[in-house]
Amino acid sequence: MRAILGPFHPELENALVDEIRRFKAPDSMAPLLILVPSDLLRRRLKILLSQDRELSLLNVHLLTFHQLALRLHANGGVSADLKDDLFMEEALRQIIRARQRGAEPFAGVEERAGGCAALWQTLRDLRDGSVDPAVAFEALGAGQFSRRASERTLALLVLFRTFREFCREQNIADHSNLFRAATDRVPLSDFLSQFTQVFYYGFYDLTQIQIDFFHAVTRHYPATLFFPLLEAKPGHPAWRFAEKFFERYVHGHVTETIGEPPARAPLPAHARLFDDQSDRSYKKLPARWHCRFSSSFGIRDEVSMAAKEVLRLVEDEKILFHDIGVVARGLDSYGGIVKNIFDQHRIPLAGALEEPLGQFPLTQAVILLLNLAAKDFLRSQMIDLLSSPFLRLPDGENANRPPRPDLW
């Protein structure tokens, strides 16, 4: 496996384009596979390769890790149906209610809002980490933890073992079983064997089952890894986490590394951010580069400030709306507010801001109604449901009396 190191933009993007062109030069129909960790990065590469660089993507497959696992699964992997988080949370809730082995320390969690969801995420992390309860019990017995931590961890591991046995007996499988089955099928996969080269692009952290899947593919098929890491001596703080991951899980499997800069070579200009070394040299910033920091209080204030800045750029600097981009780490909490405030300022939005269905009041009322019996009619949820404007009580002798859910 070859490894190409560098920041995402422009180093890794340019390197990926160059590699695709190199493999396509002798044969335009050469089959290539590009694997990315998320659908967001997959969409970015589709725009980069087809729109920005105008590459021909004939016989180029662009998949997420999960999509590849599903493809191998479709060719004869896991026999059981794959269950989602909601199903697994409910299975865990029933195990605790039935007071099966290991459930006693967690009694009452199943009645709390979000209790089983949080506990399932912890058990899911253990499954993703390929934790063997028997090995973990031995580690606890070695006395490497404090007494209090050992007691809590022991209780969690007992419940984890019970949950694993329950899933095995009931033939219940989730995404961790999917990746394990896909890993077993990698060596004999007809789908993977057709590709001239497999490109892994853009990840800097993986769970243990994903690491095993990655190593299985790169051991059996020609692969190139595009890893977001800025090589510098001493190491750069912004890439320290990626550097540790690369040294621990990737470096020993690499036959060739590309992208290591010569000693004392200037680093990219944006590497100044978060750097604690004052004696490094950096490339010069673009002539018209400008950055300004502003502080705000709360999300609405933050979005309002961005909207006013957009209007200032349009009116004072004559920049067109479609030449302005607004970027956030995540849009889950911003979507509705951005649509509302930008509409008030008459700022057009390109594309659609998707809001989770669960954020709408009607959906929340339906979920409360469906969960009442499962959660034994919790008082707090009953009050929330009766307070919802979407719950219509039948007319009766008290029809003219205003409801008082605060008293109920």
N, C-alpha and C positions, 0 to 999 in steps of 0.2 A: 504494500500500500504506500502510495505517495501522499505527502502532506504539504499543502500550500498554506502558509501562515500570513496573516495581515488583518488590518481593520476591514470591516464590511465594505465601506465606501471610501475610495473607489477600488482599493486593491483587490479584494476578493471578487467583487463583481467583474472587474476587468479580467482577472485570472480565469473565472468560469467561462466568460465569453471566448477567451483565447483558446481554452482547452476544447470547447465544443467545436470551434472552427478547425482546430488541429485534427480532431478525429473525423470531422466531416469532409476535410479536404480531399482525401483519396476516394471516399465513397459517401456521396450525399445522403444515402439511405442507411448509413451505419447506425445500428440501434444503440441508443444511449439511455441510461436511467439516472435521473437526478432525484435524490432523496433529501427532504427537508424536515425539520422538527415540527413545523406548524403550518396551518393553512394560510395564515397571514403572510408568512415568508414565501409560501408557494405562489400566492397572488402577486407578490412583489417581483419574483423572478419571471413570471409570465409577462408582466409589463416590461421589465428590463429587456428580456430576450426578444420578444416579438415586436414591441412598439418602439422602445428606445434604440435598440441595436439592429432591428430588422433582420433577425436571423431566421432561417428556415428551420422549423421544428418538426419536420417530417421524421417519424420514427424516433422521436425523443419523448420519453415518458417522464412526467414530473409528478411525483407522489410524496405524500407525507409518510413518516414511519408507520403510522397506524394504517394508512391505505395499503401499504405494502404487506403488512401483516394480514389484513383482510384478504388481499389477493391470494396469498399463500394458503390462508384458511379455506378459501373457496375451492381450492384445488385438493382438498381432502384433509384439512387440519382438525380442529376441535370438533367433536361430535355433538357436544351439548350446545344449547342455545346460549348466546352471550347475554348476560343480564346487565342492566345499567345501574347507576348508583342508587336510584330510588328503590329498586327491587332489593339491592343488597342491604340498604338501610332498614327496610321493613323486615327482612330475614333476621337481621341482628336484633331488631326490636322484639321479635317473637322469641328468640333465644333467651333474651334477658327476662322477658315476662314469664317464660316457662322455668326460670331459675335453673337452667342447665349448668353443668360444671363450669366454674369460672365466672358465672354471671352475678354471683352474690355481691361482690364489691361494687358493681355498677347498677345495683337496684335503684330505681328512681330516675335514671338517665333517660329511660324510654318515655317518661312522661313530660320531660322538659322540651320546650321548643328548640329544635336544632340539636338536641342532645345526641340522638343516634346518628345524625349526619356527621357531627364532629368526631364521634367515636369510630364510625366507619372509615373516615378519612385517615385516622391513625392506623387502623388495621390494614387499610389499603396501602399505606406507605410501607408497612411490614411486608405485605405481599409483593409490592413492586421491588423491594429491596432483597427479595429471595431469602428472607430470614427463616431459618429452620428453628422451630421452637426447642427441639432437643439440644441443639448447639447453644442456643441462647440460655437455656437452663444451666448448662455446664459453665458458661461464662459467669452467670450470677453466683454459682456455687464457689467460684474461685475467689470471691471476696474483693472484686475490683470496684464495687460500688458501695456507697454508704448504706446503712441499714434501711433508712427511710426510702431511698431510691430503689433499693432491691425489692422491698415489699410491693411498691407500686408497679414496678416493672414486671415482677412475678405475676401479679394479678392480671396485668394486661396480656402477658404471654399465655397464661392458662386460657383466657377467653379467646385469644387468637387461635390456639390449638383446637379448641372446641368448634370455633367457627369454620376452620379449615376442614375438620372432619365432617361437619354438617354439610358443607358444600360438596365434598367428595361423595358422601352417601346419597345426596339428592341430585347428583350430576349437575350442579350449578357451576357455571363458568362465567368469568368476567374478562376484562381486557388483559389482566395478567396471564390468564390461561391462554389467551389468544397469542400473546408474544412468545410464550414458552413453546407452544405448538408450532408457531411459525419458525422459531429458531431450529427446531428439530428437522423441519422440512427444507431448510436452506440448502444443504449439500446436494440434494437430488432434484432441485426445483428446475423444471423446464422453463418457467418464466424468467428466472434470473440468468440461466445459462445462455439465453439468446443475446445478451447485451455485450457489446464490445468493451464498454467501460461503465462502471458505476460511480457516480459522483455523490458524495455526501457533502452537504453544504449547510453551514451556518449554525450548528449546535455547539454549545460550550458546557452543557451539563446534561446528564442522562440518568435515569433510574437504573438499577442493577439489571433488570430484565431487558431494558433497552440496550445497555452496554453489551450484554450477552448476544443479543440479536445483531448488533453492529459488528462485533468481532466475528460472528459466524459468517456474515456476508463477506467481510473483507478478507477472511482466510481462504475462501473458496472461489472468489471472483476478483478480477482486476478492478482495483478501486483507487479513487483519488479523493482525499479529504480536504475540504476548504474550511479551515479552522480559524475563527476570529481571535487572533492573538498577535499583539504587537511585541515582537522580540526586542528587548532592550536590556542593557547591562548598566546598572542594576535594574531589576524588574520594575515595570511601571505599575503603580497601585491600581489603576483602572482595569488592568488585565490580570491582576493577581489571581483571581478566582479561576479564570480560564487557564492560566499557566499551571496551577496546581492540578486541575483536571487533566490537562494534556500530559503532564509528566507522569501522572499515576496510571492513566488508563489508555493512552494513545502512543506515547513515545516509543515504548518497547515493541510496538507492532509496525512501526514505520520503517521502510527501507530507504526512503529519500525525503528530505525536508527542503522545501523551497520557500524563500521569503525572509530568511534571516539577513538583516541589514549588516553591512560592513561596520567594523568598529568605529565609533564616534560619528557615524552618519547622522545627518539631521533627521529628527523624527517628524511625523506629520504635524501640521500646525495645531490641529485640535487636540493633540496629545498633551498640550499645556494644562488642560483641565485635569484637576485632581492629582497632579504630579507634585510630589514632595521633594524632588531633586532640583536644586537650583542651578546646577552646573551643566545641564543638558543643552544641546543646540537643537533648534526647531526650524522647519521650513517657514518661509515668510507667508503671512496671510495674504489672500487676494487683495488687490488694490481697493476694491469697494466693499470689503467685508466690514460688517458692523454688527455689534451685539450689545443689547441693552437689557439690564435686569430690572424687573419691576416686582413689587410685593403687593399682595392682595389678601383679603380676609374672606375665606370661604369660596366655594365653587362659583356661586353666582357672581361675586365680585370679580373673580378671575376671568370668567367668560365675558363679562361686561367690559373689562379692560382690554381683552383681546379684540372684541367687536369695535371698540373705539379706535384701537390702533389700526385695524383694517380700514376703517373709514378715513383715517388720517393719511394712510398710504395712498388711497384712491384719490382723495381730494387734493392733497398737498404735493405728492410726488408723482401723480398721474400714472400710478400702477394699475393695471387692469385687474378685475376681481379674479379672473381665471389664472392669473400669475401669482396669486397669494395662497400659501398653504398654512393651515393651522394643525399643529401636531400635539398629541397628548399621549401619555404612556398607555392609557386605556380609556375607552369611551363609554364603559358601562354606566358610570355615574354622571357622565357629562351629556349623554345624548339628548334627553328631553330639554335640558337647560340650554344647550347650544341651539337647538331648533327654535326655542321660544325667544331667546334674546337676539339671535341673528335675524329672526323674522321681524322683531320690533325695530331693528336698525336697518331693515330692508337690505340685508346682505344675502346674496344668493348662495346656496349650498350645492356643490357638485357631488352627486352620489347620494345614497340614502343612509341615514343613521338608524340602525336597527336597535330597537329597545327590547329587552327581554320580556317575554309574554307575562312572566310573573310579576312585573312591576305595575301592571294595569289593575285598578281597583276591582273590576269585575272578576278577573282571574283570581285575585287574592280571596275574594268572597267564595268563589267556587271551591278553591283548595281548602279553605277553612271548613266548608260544609262537608266535603268528602272525607276530611281527616277527623271529624268530631268523634265518630264511633271508634276509630282506630286508636285515638289518644284518650279514650274514656271521658269525653266531654269536659275537657279542661275549662275551668272557669274563665281564664283570660281569653281563650279562643271563642268561647260562647259569647262573651261581651263584645269582642271584635266583630263577630258575625252579626249579632243583633244590632250593632251600631252601623253596619254597612248600609248605604242608601240603595243597594241592589237587592236587599232582602225585603220583600213585601209581605207584611203580616196580613192575614185575612181580616176582613171587616167584621166587626162584632159590636157588642154593647159598649166597648171601650174605644170605639173607632175615633171619637172626637178628643180623646185624651192623648196628649203628646207622650211618646215613649220616653222612658227614663232608664236607658241601659246603664247609666252610671250607678243607679241604685240596684239593678239586678245583679 
